[in-house]
Amino acid sequence: MKLTFKNIIDNKWWQEVLILVFSFILFTLNDWILIKSWKGVWSGFLYFLLLYGHAQLNRWLLLPILLKKHKPLLYAMASAGLVFVFSLLMYQVTNLWIYKNCFLYKSSEQQSYFFQSATLVATLICILSVLIILKFYRDRKKLDSEKLLYNQAQINSLKEQLNPHFLFNTFNTLYGISLQYPERTPELIMHVSQLMRYQLESNERQCVPLEDEINFISSYVQLEKERVGYRCAITMNTDVDDEGAYKIPPMLLICFIENAFKHGACTIEKCFVDINIMVKDGKLNLVVKNSVPENKSEVVSTKIGIRNTTERLNLQYGSNYSLDIKEGRTFEVHLQLQLKRL
């Protein structure tokens, strides 16, 4: 596998190596120029390992008290005790051996318990800070991945519900046309099969070109015109500023179109369905209006279409969309969302 910075950040063991190298350079670089012999080199390594060992003991033995048991006072007291023990140890080691074998830390201020304690605390803060940041990065990435998988599972579940819903409505449309125009049934079956093919092919994809989705909606509207166009005023207008540039989750808009025909063209009264799709600067505006009959008749409905579509919008766009549904003398749907580019 090719070693990249991203691989290092994502891999826990590479992170440990990175922290070791970083802290080693940070706390010894300015003093290595003073070392004149191999004995001095090993003395410098020993001094650093004492600093690093103290930080790792705090990390594995004491830090869980703070993070898992949530006892900050106990952690602070234990950390202070560990610093005190290591200060005594380092004072003895440095004065009895390290200072005699290299030129590190020769001043009188550096040959004190206070200096050793301050060095231990500074090393601890630097190493633990990096460790906590990297742990937060890993946990956050894992959480985002789990959330993405969960959302995708929900979206797939909603698609599985919407597909039979769309299939049910489409065959109802085909049935109505076949009763009035039986001679056209073979041609319309081919038309429906094209709609079904698009549905199946797009079902495994997270996004499709917006142009394909609009063509799919146009085909569905054309099918409805064949069924109720003789008694219902049907208009569809599209205006896309940059065709072929945007993508959209498949089958996201069709529910609002289906709903308009189901409820707006369900009577022989004067009725209409008006569909407008406009895209400007990547912002899609969908406006669907349909008449509401004065004498409403009972319309068979599975009642999952708009609810599932709203859930899909929440999962895939979060707060980056607006949906306004108004019901009065006309039924209106206003949807705005920011499209992503292909």
Secondary structure, 3 states (H helix, E strand, C coil): CCCCHHHHHHCHHHHHHHHHHHHHHHHHCCCHHHCCCHHHHHHHHHHHHHHHHHHHHHHHHHHHHHHCCCCHHHHHHHHHHHHHHHHHHHHHHHHHHHHHHCCCCCCCCCCCHHHHHHHHHHHHHHHHHHHHHHHHHHHHHHHHHHHHHHHHHHHHHHHHHHHHHHHHHHHHHHHHHHHHCHHHHHHHHHHHHHHHHHHHHHHCCCCEEHHHHHHHHHHHHHHHHHHHCCCEEEEEEEEECCCCCEEECCCCCHHHHHHHHHHHCCCCCCEEEEEEEEEECCEEEEEEEEECCCCCCCCCCCCCHHHHHHHHHHHHHCCCEEEEEEECCEEEEEEEEECEEC
